[in-house]
Amino acid sequence: MPPSVELEKLKHLIEVELSTPCLELAFLKNDELQTSYRIVTVDGREFQVRCYGEIGETEKRKLESEIATLRWLFPNTTIPVAEIHEWDLTTTKNIGCAYIIQRHIPGISLDSVWDSLEPHVKEKVARKIATYESQLFSRTFKRFGSLYHDQNKRKFVVGPMEVTLPVDTDHTVTSWVGPWKDTKSYLEELCQAVLEVQEKKRGEVLPLDSEDPKTIWLDNQTDIIRALHAVIEAGKVTAGMSPDLFYLSHPDFGNLASVIVDPDDRSKIVGVNRWEDARIMPLWKVVPSSMTVFDNPQLRKIRIEVISKIVPKIGHALDEGGALRALEWILMNVPASEKSQEIWLQRLRVLVRGWIKDAPKGTPENDALHRLHNLLS
């Protein structure tokens, strides 16, 4: 639940942290986790302070990564983001709750005006968004995961990232895994995390009776995942791939709700928000989610055109990564019931048929693939 904050204490904290008197402090918004306030200082600057109640370990890690990401972006790109000034994620100091002080970005959400924009304005906005996104490709990282500060808050490091997997139709389990040096390591650990969830299902969700039909179904499903794990370990899935390069990626970059525009000039982007799910990713994962500016094929073409100036092979890499994205979906969407399994199995069969075309038996990686193929037959 959002915290209860004494405004006088909050005002004093802000004035100390920003080293300037606070002219205005007003409620902005709240949700189940936080309450936000808008601040105007005597020199006319606008800030936002986000106050949190009790935050669990998962939420704390996500906030730590979001803070590090925004602080990395501000000096390294010209993407308009809410610059972080001060923060404290403990709940026992200062005002009795965790807080983040950042610049306030006034404007309106692009999704509130997108449908009313003329086609040439949409193209202008899409090109600008793609230009901003292309800046994320100007720097590479050595690991794949989430971005954090080091212990001294002076350097940036790549650390574990959140992976959420289904246990049943109503429950999920969150694991913090990584970072990884390559795609193969990521897929191996992701598959291992899935197998651990399968064990959880076996022990807690379904009866241990090996003759029970539901248990037989689960055990067969687990055998398939183990065989898939062996294929990944053998290197068949990533054989012949281009070398991994890792980039900071915002999965919702271009999402209509993530982009803030000037209400008086709706082609002018004044902010890009929602960095809490940003990750350091290999190129094959850098694909916009749904409900973005780039859902339109013509605007998607503009995105590739602009980013290709920084990463000439992005089109090839995204095409090459189609099978990897399909495999990742399979690992992260293991069916929780027998009724929902057929689509999952069909997608896996399509992948395996593609891999097995030129894979005669006789090598460890090919033999592992044939064992998986036999289980799916």
Secondary structure as GFF3:
##gff-version 3
##sequence-region A 1 377
A	DSSP	alpha_helix	7	18	.	.	.	ID=ss1
A	DSSP	beta_strand	22	30	.	.	.	ID=ss2
A	DSSP	beta_strand	34	41	.	.	.	ID=ss3
A	DSSP	beta_strand	46	52	.	.	.	ID=ss4
A	DSSP	alpha_helix	57	76	.	.	.	ID=ss5
A	DSSP	beta_strand	84	88	.	.	.	ID=ss6
A	DSSP	beta_strand	98	103	.	.	.	ID=ss7
A	DSSP	beta_strand	108	109	.	.	.	ID=ss8
A	DSSP	three_ten_helix	110	112	.	.	.	ID=ss9
A	DSSP	three_ten_helix	114	116	.	.	.	ID=ss10
A	DSSP	alpha_helix	119	134	.	.	.	ID=ss11
A	DSSP	three_ten_helix	135	138	.	.	.	ID=ss12
A	DSSP	beta_strand	146	149	.	.	.	ID=ss13
A	DSSP	beta_strand	156	159	.	.	.	ID=ss14
A	DSSP	beta_strand	161	166	.	.	.	ID=ss15
A	DSSP	beta_strand	172	177	.	.	.	ID=ss16
A	DSSP	alpha_helix	183	200	.	.	.	ID=ss17
A	DSSP	pi_helix	201	205	.	.	.	ID=ss18
A	DSSP	alpha_helix	213	233	.	.	.	ID=ss19
A	DSSP	beta_strand	246	249	.	.	.	ID=ss20
A	DSSP	beta_strand	259	262	.	.	.	ID=ss21
A	DSSP	beta_strand	265	272	.	.	.	ID=ss22
A	DSSP	beta_strand	279	282	.	.	.	ID=ss23
A	DSSP	three_ten_helix	283	285	.	.	.	ID=ss24
A	DSSP	three_ten_helix	293	295	.	.	.	ID=ss25
A	DSSP	alpha_helix	297	308	.	.	.	ID=ss26
A	DSSP	alpha_helix	314	320	.	.	.	ID=ss27
A	DSSP	alpha_helix	322	332	.	.	.	ID=ss28
A	DSSP	three_ten_helix	338	340	.	.	.	ID=ss29
A	DSSP	alpha_helix	341	356	.	.	.	ID=ss30
A	DSSP	alpha_helix	364	376	.	.	.	ID=ss31
###
